[in-house]
């Protein structure tokens, strides 16, 4: 299998392109959620961007949620609520989340609120990988190994099925390239996603 490469440095880093770069697999429907840190420029209204995105992209079942924000940056989750809720209710994920205090009866919004609170706490919540649609065994491997001793590192650190992970990494990069080609041909993100 040929590895797909992507060079982000040659592109304009607007809010729209930042979302596309970090969240292409989620935007295109092959991943439940993605996350990125956005550096907020002076006088930039990030809340207005997010509100507009949620109104427009909500039609396609895609949302943005700020998990953590300070004056200079915001940690933003891009997610497909129906798909994410389905993933989080898979037995292995549900069991592990319950061990971290995410009671099975909590709604998706309540789980995301708890995740947001845990991000703001002293220690970063490594169970976030379950929300980001990483394989459960890789999340467990990361937690048990403190982020060390992984087999490969790409979109996440892999501890279990290396072959499957490489295939996913390649597909995720193809999603990035596809979206950036659309954006570089003059379409905005909504047009590229066939929303507007």
ABEGO torsion letter per residue (X at the ends): XBBBBBBAAABBBBAAAAAAAAAAAAAAGABABBBBBBBBBBGBBAAAAAAAAAAAAAAAGBBBBBABBBAABBBBBBBBAAAAAAAAABAAAAAAAAAAGBBAABBAAAAAAAAAAAAABABBBAAAAAAAGBBAAAAAAAAAAGGBGBABBBABBBABBAAAAAAAAAAAAAAAAAAAAAAAAGBBAAAAAGAX
